[in-house]
Amino acid sequence: MKFVTASRFFTLILMTVFLAGCRSVAPTSFGNKTISVTSTALPTSDSSLFLTQYAFPTSIDPTKRYMFYLHGKIIEDQGIPAVSPEYGEYEYEAILEKLASFGFTVISEQRPKNADGMKYAGRVAGQVTELLNAGVPAKNITVVGASKGAGIAIEVSHLLENEEINFVIMGICNPDEVEFLMQNQTILYGNILSIYDSVDELAGSCQEIFAISKGRGLARHDEIVLHVGTGHGILYKPLDEWMIPITQWAKQ
């Protein structure tokens, strides 16, 4: 999974017009980058009404722990429900419910079809910045991404340049993706946990990205190789094998 290869500066400018009907807010700084962040409510279908409870909060409690969950591309392609002939149903609602059961305020939304990952990363970075500006400690914010969602999480990390925010990237670092990130000089910032299944043909190790990010923004980092045996299918279900590690990572 690769994003559109426009320059990062041009991408940041485009973030201000991400979706029609966006509302403008005050300029926000992403590390040494300053842009105008925009936000809007994405369309909600009858099948995704459960997502209303996971919308970005209208009132922010600085004492809570917040977790963003960025789903895989199949939800963009098919909507909700989404079913893979190989992996079965993407159990989106069950995943969010289980994450919330660990005490997090979970934030998640259905991305539109063929969403531009770079632009969407700007949207999430803006929401994270809103939490920070409201007094939420960076260590109490975690961004979790699965497959394409993990690619977006990587860009959020790069945009924010914050060494205290937690990130979990699952099922993303295949050789092509690693080459793309390295060519674009994508540096990871924050506390990064990588997770993938040992037989996943679509994902692999993020160690090369960790290596180029050390000493430049990467703080605590680790990688877990699971042996569930369903490959990319681990992302489709709320399995303890990845749920427990990411909630522990977020609370360290």
Helices and strands as residue ranges (DSSP letters): H 8-14, G 15-17, E 23-30, E 33-39, G 46-54, E 66-70, H 73-78, E 83-84, E 88-89, H 92-101, E 105-107, H 117-133, G 138-140, E 141-146, H 148-160, E 166-170, H 175-183, E 190-197, H 207-213, E 218-226, G 231-236, H 240-251
